[in-house]
Amino acid sequence: MADKVLVCKDCGAEFTFTEGEQAFYKEKGFENEPQRCPDC
Ligand SMILES: [Zn+2]
């Protein structure tokens, strides 16, 4: 797995969905990637 750059749905800013965060999401069983940057 690699870091991914996602675009925030609210403000349009790019933010990084890191490997560690992806692992955390997977562990929690979340199917969706984050839609918003940490600021939103
Ligand atoms: Zn945002």
mmCIF file of the protein (N, C-alpha, C, O) and its ligand, coordinates in Angstrom:
data_MODEL
# 
_entry.id   MODEL 
# 
loop_
_entity.id 
_entity.type 
_entity.pdbx_number_of_molecules 
1 polymer     1 
2 non-polymer 1 
# 
_entity_poly.entity_id                      1 
_entity_poly.type                           'polypeptide(L)' 
_entity_poly.nstd_linkage                   no 
_entity_poly.nstd_monomer                   no 
_entity_poly.pdbx_seq_one_letter_code       MADKVLVCKDCGAEFTFTEGEQAFYKEKGFENEPQRCPDC 
_entity_poly.pdbx_seq_one_letter_code_can   MADKVLVCKDCGAEFTFTEGEQAFYKEKGFENEPQRCPDC 
_entity_poly.pdbx_strand_id                 A 
# 
loop_
_entity_poly_seq.entity_id 
_entity_poly_seq.num 
_entity_poly_seq.mon_id 
_entity_poly_seq.hetero 
1 1  MET n 
1 2  ALA n 
1 3  ASP n 
1 4  LYS n 
1 5  VAL n 
1 6  LEU n 
1 7  VAL n 
1 8  CYS n 
1 9  LYS n 
1 10 ASP n 
1 11 CYS n 
1 12 GLY n 
1 13 ALA n 
1 14 GLU n 
1 15 PHE n 
1 16 THR n 
1 17 PHE n 
1 18 THR n 
1 19 GLU n 
1 20 GLY n 
1 21 GLU n 
1 22 GLN n 
1 23 ALA n 
1 24 PHE n 
1 25 TYR n 
1 26 LYS n 
1 27 GLU n 
1 28 LYS n 
1 29 GLY n 
1 30 PHE n 
1 31 GLU n 
1 32 ASN n 
1 33 GLU n 
1 34 PRO n 
1 35 GLN n 
1 36 ARG n 
1 37 CYS n 
1 38 PRO n 
1 39 ASP n 
1 40 CYS n 
# 
loop_
_struct_asym.id 
_struct_asym.entity_id 
A 1 
B 2 
# 
loop_
_chem_comp.id 
_chem_comp.type 
_chem_comp.mon_nstd_flag 
ALA 'L-peptide linking' y 
ARG 'L-peptide linking' y 
ASN 'L-peptide linking' y 
ASP 'L-peptide linking' y 
CYS 'L-peptide linking' y 
GLN 'L-peptide linking' y 
GLU 'L-peptide linking' y 
GLY 'peptide linking'   y 
LEU 'L-peptide linking' y 
LYS 'L-peptide linking' y 
MET 'L-peptide linking' y 
PHE 'L-peptide linking' y 
PRO 'L-peptide linking' y 
THR 'L-peptide linking' y 
TYR 'L-peptide linking' y 
VAL 'L-peptide linking' y 
ZN  non-polymer         . 
# 
_pdbx_entity_nonpoly.entity_id   2 
_pdbx_entity_nonpoly.name        ? 
_pdbx_entity_nonpoly.comp_id     ZN 
# 
_pdbx_nonpoly_scheme.asym_id         B 
_pdbx_nonpoly_scheme.entity_id       2 
_pdbx_nonpoly_scheme.mon_id          ZN 
_pdbx_nonpoly_scheme.ndb_seq_num     1 
_pdbx_nonpoly_scheme.pdb_seq_num     101 
_pdbx_nonpoly_scheme.auth_seq_num    101 
_pdbx_nonpoly_scheme.pdb_mon_id      ZN 
_pdbx_nonpoly_scheme.auth_mon_id     ZN 
_pdbx_nonpoly_scheme.pdb_strand_id   A 
_pdbx_nonpoly_scheme.pdb_ins_code    . 
# 
loop_
_atom_site.group_PDB 
_atom_site.id 
_atom_site.type_symbol 
_atom_site.label_atom_id 
_atom_site.label_alt_id 
_atom_site.label_comp_id 
_atom_site.label_asym_id 
_atom_site.label_entity_id 
_atom_site.label_seq_id 
_atom_site.pdbx_PDB_ins_code 
_atom_site.Cartn_x 
_atom_site.Cartn_y 
_atom_site.Cartn_z 
_atom_site.occupancy 
_atom_site.B_iso_or_equiv 
_atom_site.pdbx_formal_charge 
_atom_site.auth_seq_id 
_atom_site.auth_comp_id 
_atom_site.auth_asym_id 
_atom_site.auth_atom_id 
_atom_site.pdbx_PDB_model_num 
ATOM   1   N  N  . MET A 1 1  ? 0.838   -1.212 0.000  1.00 0.00 ? 1   MET A N  1 
ATOM   2   C  CA . MET A 1 1  ? 0.000   0.000  0.000  1.00 0.00 ? 1   MET A CA 1 
ATOM   3   C  C  . MET A 1 1  ? 0.869   1.256  0.000  1.00 0.00 ? 1   MET A C  1 
ATOM   4   O  O  . MET A 1 1  ? 1.975   1.269  0.539  1.00 0.00 ? 1   MET A O  1 
ATOM   5   N  N  . ALA A 1 2  ? 0.353   2.278  -0.600 1.00 0.00 ? 2   ALA A N  1 
ATOM   6   C  CA . ALA A 1 2  ? 1.072   3.546  -0.647 1.00 0.00 ? 2   ALA A CA 1 
ATOM   7   C  C  . ALA A 1 2  ? 0.149   4.662  -0.179 1.00 0.00 ? 2   ALA A C  1 
ATOM   8   O  O  . ALA A 1 2  ? -1.072  4.514  -0.144 1.00 0.00 ? 2   ALA A O  1 
ATOM   9   N  N  . ASP A 1 3  ? 0.766   5.778  0.178  1.00 0.00 ? 3   ASP A N  1 
ATOM   10  C  CA . ASP A 1 3  ? -0.037  6.943  0.511  1.00 0.00 ? 3   ASP A CA 1 
ATOM   11  C  C  . ASP A 1 3  ? -0.869  7.349  -0.705 1.00 0.00 ? 3   ASP A C  1 
ATOM   12  O  O  . ASP A 1 3  ? -0.426  7.227  -1.847 1.00 0.00 ? 3   ASP A O  1 
ATOM   13  N  N  . LYS A 1 4  ? -2.073  7.829  -0.439 1.00 0.00 ? 4   LYS A N  1 
ATOM   14  C  CA . LYS A 1 4  ? -2.927  8.299  -1.526 1.00 0.00 ? 4   LYS A CA 1 
ATOM   15  C  C  . LYS A 1 4  ? -3.229  9.764  -1.310 1.00 0.00 ? 4   LYS A C  1 
ATOM   16  O  O  . LYS A 1 4  ? -3.365  10.234 -0.181 1.00 0.00 ? 4   LYS A O  1 
ATOM   17  N  N  . VAL A 1 5  ? -3.331  10.473 -2.416 1.00 0.00 ? 5   VAL A N  1 
ATOM   18  C  CA . VAL A 1 5  ? -3.759  11.867 -2.333 1.00 0.00 ? 5   VAL A CA 1 
ATOM   19  C  C  . VAL A 1 5  ? -5.229  11.922 -2.714 1.00 0.00 ? 5   VAL A C  1 
ATOM   20  O  O  . VAL A 1 5  ? -5.619  11.515 -3.809 1.00 0.00 ? 5   VAL A O  1 
ATOM   21  N  N  . LEU A 1 6  ? -6.032  12.429 -1.799 1.00 0.00 ? 6   LEU A N  1 
ATOM   22  C  CA . LEU A 1 6  ? -7.470  12.547 -2.032 1.00 0.00 ? 6   LEU A CA 1 
ATOM   23  C  C  . LEU A 1 6  ? -7.847  14.018 -2.087 1.00 0.00 ? 6   LEU A C  1 
ATOM   24  O  O  . LEU A 1 6  ? -7.132  14.882 -1.582 1.00 0.00 ? 6   LEU A O  1 
ATOM   25  N  N  . VAL A 1 7  ? -8.979  14.278 -2.708 1.00 0.00 ? 7   VAL A N  1 
ATOM   26  C  CA . VAL A 1 7  ? -9.460  15.657 -2.795 1.00 0.00 ? 7   VAL A CA 1 
ATOM   27  C  C  . VAL A 1 7  ? -10.684 15.809 -1.894 1.00 0.00 ? 7   VAL A C  1 
ATOM   28  O  O  . VAL A 1 7  ? -11.634 15.030 -1.976 1.00 0.00 ? 7   VAL A O  1 
ATOM   29  N  N  . CYS A 1 8  ? -10.641 16.813 -1.043 1.00 0.00 ? 8   CYS A N  1 
ATOM   30  C  CA . CYS A 1 8  ? -11.725 17.076 -0.110 1.00 0.00 ? 8   CYS A CA 1 
ATOM   31  C  C  . CYS A 1 8  ? -12.991 17.477 -0.854 1.00 0.00 ? 8   CYS A C  1 
ATOM   32  O  O  . CYS A 1 8  ? -12.953 18.311 -1.758 1.00 0.00 ? 8   CYS A O  1 
ATOM   33  N  N  . LYS A 1 9  ? -14.111 16.876 -0.468 1.00 0.00 ? 9   LYS A N  1 
ATOM   34  C  CA . LYS A 1 9  ? -15.383 17.189 -1.121 1.00 0.00 ? 9   LYS A CA 1 
ATOM   35  C  C  . LYS A 1 9  ? -15.899 18.559 -0.710 1.00 0.00 ? 9   LYS A C  1 
ATOM   36  O  O  . LYS A 1 9  ? -16.660 19.187 -1.446 1.00 0.00 ? 9   LYS A O  1 
ATOM   37  N  N  . ASP A 1 10 ? -15.495 19.014 0.442  1.00 0.00 ? 10  ASP A N  1 
ATOM   38  C  CA . ASP A 1 10 ? -16.001 20.302 0.927  1.00 0.00 ? 10  ASP A CA 1 
ATOM   39  C  C  . ASP A 1 10 ? -15.217 21.478 0.362  1.00 0.00 ? 10  ASP A C  1 
ATOM   40  O  O  . ASP A 1 10 ? -15.800 22.392 -0.222 1.00 0.00 ? 10  ASP A O  1 
ATOM   41  N  N  . CYS A 1 11 ? -13.903 21.459 0.534  1.00 0.00 ? 11  CYS A N  1 
ATOM   42  C  CA . CYS A 1 11 ? -13.117 22.639 0.162  1.00 0.00 ? 11  CYS A CA 1 
ATOM   43  C  C  . CYS A 1 11 ? -12.260 22.416 -1.080 1.00 0.00 ? 11  CYS A C  1 
ATOM   44  O  O  . CYS A 1 11 ? -11.655 23.357 -1.592 1.00 0.00 ? 11  CYS A O  1 
ATOM   45  N  N  . GLY A 1 12 ? -12.205 21.184 -1.563 1.00 0.00 ? 12  GLY A N  1 
ATOM   46  C  CA . GLY A 1 12 ? -11.440 20.918 -2.774 1.00 0.00 ? 12  GLY A CA 1 
ATOM   47  C  C  . GLY A 1 12 ? -9.938  20.807 -2.564 1.00 0.00 ? 12  GLY A C  1 
ATOM   48  O  O  . GLY A 1 12 ? -9.184  20.655 -3.525 1.00 0.00 ? 12  GLY A O  1 
ATOM   49  N  N  . ALA A 1 13 ? -9.501  20.882 -1.311 1.00 0.00 ? 13  ALA A N  1 
ATOM   50  C  CA . ALA A 1 13 ? -8.071  20.784 -1.025 1.00 0.00 ? 13  ALA A CA 1 
ATOM   51  C  C  . ALA A 1 13 ? -7.614  19.332 -1.154 1.00 0.00 ? 13  ALA A C  1 
ATOM   52  O  O  . ALA A 1 13 ? -8.371  18.399 -0.882 1.00 0.00 ? 13  ALA A O  1 
ATOM   53  N  N  . GLU A 1 14 ? -6.375  19.165 -1.568 1.00 0.00 ? 14  GLU A N  1 
ATOM   54  C  CA . GLU A 1 14 ? -5.801  17.826 -1.593 1.00 0.00 ? 14  GLU A CA 1 
ATOM   55  C  C  . GLU A 1 14 ? -5.251  17.507 -0.222 1.00 0.00 ? 14  GLU A C  1 
ATOM   56  O  O  . GLU A 1 14 ? -4.664  18.361 0.441  1.00 0.00 ? 14  GLU A O  1 
ATOM   57  N  N  . PHE A 1 15 ? -5.445  16.274 0.195  1.00 0.00 ? 15  PHE A N  1 
ATOM   58  C  CA . PHE A 1 15 ? -4.864  15.833 1.455  1.00 0.00 ? 15  PHE A CA 1 
ATOM   59  C  C  . PHE A 1 15 ? -4.402  14.401 1.292  1.00 0.00 ? 15  PHE A C  1 
ATOM   60  O  O  . PHE A 1 15 ? -4.851  13.685 0.397  1.00 0.00 ? 15  PHE A O  1 
ATOM   61  N  N  . THR A 1 16 ? -3.498  13.994 2.168  1.00 0.00 ? 16  THR A N  1 
ATOM   62  C  CA . THR A 1 16 ? -2.902  12.667 2.050  1.00 0.00 ? 16  THR A CA 1 
ATOM   63  C  C  . THR A 1 16 ? -3.619  11.668 2.950  1.00 0.00 ? 16  THR A C  1 
ATOM   64  O  O  . THR A 1 16 ? -3.797  11.895 4.147  1.00 0.00 ? 16  THR A O  1 
ATOM   65  N  N  . PHE A 1 17 ? -4.017  10.574 2.350  1.00 0.00 ? 17  PHE A N  1 
ATOM   66  C  CA . PHE A 1 17 ? -4.562  9.440  3.088  1.00 0.00 ? 17  PHE A CA 1 
ATOM   67  C  C  . PHE A 1 17 ? -3.404  8.457  3.221  1.00 0.00 ? 17  PHE A C  1 
ATOM   68  O  O  . PHE A 1 17 ? -3.103  7.692  2.304  1.00 0.00 ? 17  PHE A O  1 
ATOM   69  N  N  . THR A 1 18 ? -2.773  8.499  4.372  1.00 0.00 ? 18  THR A N  1 
ATOM   70  C  CA . THR A 1 18 ? -1.510  7.778  4.518  1.00 0.00 ? 18  THR A CA 1 
ATOM   71  C  C  . THR A 1 18 ? -1.720  6.269  4.625  1.00 0.00 ? 18  THR A C  1 
ATOM   72  O  O  . THR A 1 18 ? -2.823  5.787  4.881  1.00 0.00 ? 18  THR A O  1 
ATOM   73  N  N  . GLU A 1 19 ? -0.647  5.559  4.425  1.00 0.00 ? 19  GLU A N  1 
ATOM   74  C  CA . GLU A 1 19 ? -0.652  4.112  4.573  1.00 0.00 ? 19  GLU A CA 1 
ATOM   75  C  C  . GLU A 1 19 ? -1.207  3.705  5.926  1.00 0.00 ? 19  GLU A C  1 
ATOM   76  O  O  . GLU A 1 19 ? -2.030  2.794  6.027  1.00 0.00 ? 19  GLU A O  1 
ATOM   77  N  N  . GLY A 1 20 ? -0.745  4.394  6.967  1.00 0.00 ? 20  GLY A N  1 
ATOM   78  C  CA . GLY A 1 20 ? -1.195  4.073  8.328  1.00 0.00 ? 20  GLY A CA 1 
ATOM   79  C  C  . GLY A 1 20 ? -2.690  4.291  8.488  1.00 0.00 ? 20  GLY A C  1 
ATOM   80  O  O  . GLY A 1 20 ? -3.376  3.491  9.125  1.00 0.00 ? 20  GLY A O  1 
ATOM   81  N  N  . GLU A 1 21 ? -3.195  5.376  7.908  1.00 0.00 ? 21  GLU A N  1 
ATOM   82  C  CA . GLU A 1 21 ? -4.630  5.661  7.990  1.00 0.00 ? 21  GLU A CA 1 
ATOM   83  C  C  . GLU A 1 21 ? -5.434  4.644  7.188  1.00 0.00 ? 21  GLU A C  1 
ATOM   84  O  O  . GLU A 1 21 ? -6.523  4.240  7.596  1.00 0.00 ? 21  GLU A O  1 
ATOM   85  N  N  . GLN A 1 22 ? -4.895  4.239  6.057  1.00 0.00 ? 22  GLN A N  1 
ATOM   86  C  CA . GLN A 1 22 ? -5.577  3.223  5.261  1.00 0.00 ? 22  GLN A CA 1 
ATOM   87  C  C  . GLN A 1 22 ? -5.674  1.910  6.033  1.00 0.00 ? 22  GLN A C  1 
ATOM   88  O  O  . GLN A 1 22 ? -6.698  1.228  5.987  1.00 0.00 ? 22  GLN A O  1 
ATOM   89  N  N  . ALA A 1 23 ? -4.607  1.563  6.738  1.00 0.00 ? 23  ALA A N  1 
ATOM   90  C  CA . ALA A 1 23 ? -4.601  0.344  7.550  1.00 0.00 ? 23  ALA A CA 1 
ATOM   91  C  C  . ALA A 1 23 ? -5.623  0.456  8.675  1.00 0.00 ? 23  ALA A C  1 
ATOM   92  O  O  . ALA A 1 23 ? -6.319  -0.508 8.993  1.00 0.00 ? 23  ALA A O  1 
ATOM   93  N  N  . PHE A 1 24 ? -5.705  1.647  9.276  1.00 0.00 ? 24  PHE A N  1 
ATOM   94  C  CA . PHE A 1 24 ? -6.661  1.900  10.350 1.00 0.00 ? 24  PHE A CA 1 
ATOM   95  C  C  . PHE A 1 24 ? -8.090  1.740  9.833  1.00 0.00 ? 24  PHE A C  1 
ATOM   96  O  O  . PHE A 1 24 ? -8.918  1.100  10.481 1.00 0.00 ? 24  PHE A O  1 
ATOM   97  N  N  . TYR A 1 25 ? -8.374  2.310  8.692  1.00 0.00 ? 25  TYR A N  1 
ATOM   98  C  CA . TYR A 1 25 ? -9.714  2.206  8.098  1.00 0.00 ? 25  TYR A CA 1 
ATOM   99  C  C  . TYR A 1 25 ? -10.053 0.747  7.813  1.00 0.00 ? 25  TYR A C  1 
ATOM   100 O  O  . TYR A 1 25 ? -11.163 0.288  8.085  1.00 0.00 ? 25  TYR A O  1 
ATOM   101 N  N  . LYS A 1 26 ? -9.095  0.039  7.269  1.00 0.00 ? 26  LYS A N  1 
ATOM   102 C  CA . LYS A 1 26 ? -9.324  -1.358 6.921  1.00 0.00 ? 26  LYS A CA 1 
ATOM   103 C  C  . LYS A 1 26 ? -9.610  -2.179 8.183  1.00 0.00 ? 26  LYS A C  1 
ATOM   104 O  O  . LYS A 1 26 ? -10.506 -3.023 8.215  1.00 0.00 ? 26  LYS A O  1 
ATOM   105 N  N  . GLU A 1 27 ? -8.823  -1.902 9.205  1.00 0.00 ? 27  GLU A N  1 
ATOM   106 C  CA . GLU A 1 27 ? -8.979  -2.609 10.473 1.00 0.00 ? 27  GLU A CA 1 
ATOM   107 C  C  . GLU A 1 27 ? -10.365 -2.388 11.064 1.00 0.00 ? 27  GLU A C  1 
ATOM   108 O  O  . GLU A 1 27 ? -10.956 -3.295 11.649 1.00 0.00 ? 27  GLU A O  1 
ATOM   109 N  N  . LYS A 1 28 ? -10.875 -1.169 10.904 1.00 0.00 ? 28  LYS A N  1 
ATOM   110 C  CA . LYS A 1 28 ? -12.200 -0.818 11.429 1.00 0.00 ? 28  LYS A CA 1 
ATOM   111 C  C  . LYS A 1 28 ? -13.324 -1.285 10.517 1.00 0.00 ? 28  LYS A C  1 
ATOM   112 O  O  . LYS A 1 28 ? -14.501 -1.203 10.869 1.00 0.00 ? 28  LYS A O  1 
ATOM   113 N  N  . GLY A 1 29 ? -12.945 -1.779 9.338  1.00 0.00 ? 29  GLY A N  1 
ATOM   114 C  CA . GLY A 1 29 ? -13.944 -2.264 8.407  1.00 0.00 ? 29  GLY A CA 1 
ATOM   115 C  C  . GLY A 1 29 ? -14.649 -1.174 7.624  1.00 0.00 ? 29  GLY A C  1 
ATOM   116 O  O  . GLY A 1 29 ? -15.713 -1.404 7.049  1.00 0.00 ? 29  GLY A O  1 
ATOM   117 N  N  . PHE A 1 30 ? -14.057 0.015  7.600  1.00 0.00 ? 30  PHE A N  1 
ATOM   118 C  CA . PHE A 1 30 ? -14.649 1.094  6.813  1.00 0.00 ? 30  PHE A CA 1 
ATOM   119 C  C  . PHE A 1 30 ? -14.424 0.815  5.328  1.00 0.00 ? 30  PHE A C  1 
ATOM   120 O  O  . PHE A 1 30 ? -13.306 0.523  4.904  1.00 0.00 ? 30  PHE A O  1 
ATOM   121 N  N  . GLU A 1 31 ? -15.481 0.906  4.560  1.00 0.00 ? 31  GLU A N  1 
ATOM   122 C  CA . GLU A 1 31 ? -15.391 0.629  3.127  1.00 0.00 ? 31  GLU A CA 1 
ATOM   123 C  C  . GLU A 1 31 ? -14.975 1.858  2.342  1.00 0.00 ? 31  GLU A C  1 
ATOM   124 O  O  . GLU A 1 31 ? -14.347 1.748  1.289  1.00 0.00 ? 31  GLU A O  1 
ATOM   125 N  N  . ASN A 1 32 ? -15.322 3.018  2.850  1.00 0.00 ? 32  ASN A N  1 
ATOM   126 C  CA . ASN A 1 32 ? -15.115 4.246  2.079  1.00 0.00 ? 32  ASN A CA 1 
ATOM   127 C  C  . ASN A 1 32 ? -13.866 4.985  2.515  1.00 0.00 ? 32  ASN A C  1 
ATOM   128 O  O  . ASN A 1 32 ? -13.489 4.983  3.687  1.00 0.00 ? 32  ASN A O  1 
ATOM   129 N  N  . GLU A 1 33 ? -13.248 5.603  1.555  1.00 0.00 ? 33  GLU A N  1 
ATOM   130 C  CA . GLU A 1 33 ? -12.134 6.491  1.867  1.00 0.00 ? 33  GLU A CA 1 
ATOM   131 C  C  . GLU A 1 33 ? -12.693 7.780  2.452  1.00 0.00 ? 33  GLU A C  1 
ATOM   132 O  O  . GLU A 1 33 ? -13.850 8.125  2.211  1.00 0.00 ? 33  GLU A O  1 
ATOM   133 N  N  . PRO A 1 34 ? -11.874 8.492  3.222  1.00 0.00 ? 34  PRO A N  1 
ATOM   134 C  CA . PRO A 1 34 ? -12.347 9.765  3.767  1.00 0.00 ? 34  PRO A CA 1 
ATOM   135 C  C  . PRO A 1 34 ? -12.702 10.747 2.651  1.00 0.00 ? 34  PRO A C  1 
ATOM   136 O  O  . PRO A 1 34 ? -12.011 10.828 1.636  1.00 0.00 ? 34  PRO A O  1 
ATOM   137 N  N  . GLN A 1 35 ? -13.773 11.478 2.854  1.00 0.00 ? 35  GLN A N  1 
ATOM   138 C  CA . GLN A 1 35 ? -14.256 12.407 1.827  1.00 0.00 ? 35  GLN A CA 1 
ATOM   139 C  C  . GLN A 1 35 ? -13.800 13.835 2.088  1.00 0.00 ? 35  GLN A C  1 
ATOM   140 O  O  . GLN A 1 35 ? -13.834 14.689 1.202  1.00 0.00 ? 35  GLN A O  1 
ATOM   141 N  N  . ARG A 1 36 ? -13.377 14.073 3.313  1.00 0.00 ? 36  ARG A N  1 
ATOM   142 C  CA . ARG A 1 36 ? -13.027 15.460 3.674  1.00 0.00 ? 36  ARG A CA 1 
ATOM   143 C  C  . ARG A 1 36 ? -11.630 15.524 4.273  1.00 0.00 ? 36  ARG A C  1 
ATOM   144 O  O  . ARG A 1 36 ? -11.145 14.568 4.879  1.00 0.00 ? 36  ARG A O  1 
ATOM   145 N  N  . CYS A 1 37 ? -11.003 16.667 4.086  1.00 0.00 ? 37  CYS A N  1 
ATOM   146 C  CA . CYS A 1 37 ? -9.678  16.871 4.648  1.00 0.00 ? 37  CYS A CA 1 
ATOM   147 C  C  . CYS A 1 37 ? -9.787  17.018 6.165  1.00 0.00 ? 37  CYS A C  1 
ATOM   148 O  O  . CYS A 1 37 ? -10.872 17.258 6.694  1.00 0.00 ? 37  CYS A O  1 
ATOM   149 N  N  . PRO A 1 38 ? -8.671  16.875 6.852  1.00 0.00 ? 38  PRO A N  1 
ATOM   150 C  CA . PRO A 1 38 ? -8.705  16.970 8.323  1.00 0.00 ? 38  PRO A CA 1 
ATOM   151 C  C  . PRO A 1 38 ? -9.239  18.311 8.831  1.00 0.00 ? 38  PRO A C  1 
ATOM   152 O  O  . PRO A 1 38 ? -9.748  18.383 9.949  1.00 0.00 ? 38  PRO A O  1 
ATOM   153 N  N  . ASP A 1 39 ? -9.133  19.359 8.038  1.00 0.00 ? 39  ASP A N  1 
ATOM   154 C  CA . ASP A 1 39 ? -9.600  20.678 8.463  1.00 0.00 ? 39  ASP A CA 1 
ATOM   155 C  C  . ASP A 1 39 ? -11.110 20.803 8.415  1.00 0.00 ? 39  ASP A C  1 
ATOM   156 O  O  . ASP A 1 39 ? -11.679 21.631 9.127  1.00 0.00 ? 39  ASP A O  1 
ATOM   157 N  N  . CYS A 1 40 ? -11.760 20.018 7.610  1.00 0.00 ? 40  CYS A N  1 
ATOM   158 C  CA . CYS A 1 40 ? -13.215 20.157 7.437  1.00 0.00 ? 40  CYS A CA 1 
ATOM   159 C  C  . CYS A 1 40 ? -14.034 19.303 8.413  1.00 0.00 ? 40  CYS A C  1 
ATOM   160 O  O  . CYS A 1 40 ? -15.264 19.328 8.373  1.00 0.00 ? 40  CYS A O  1 
HETATM 161 ZN ZN . ZN  B 2 .  ? -11.553 20.326 3.244  1.00 0.00 2 101 ZN  A ZN 1 
# 
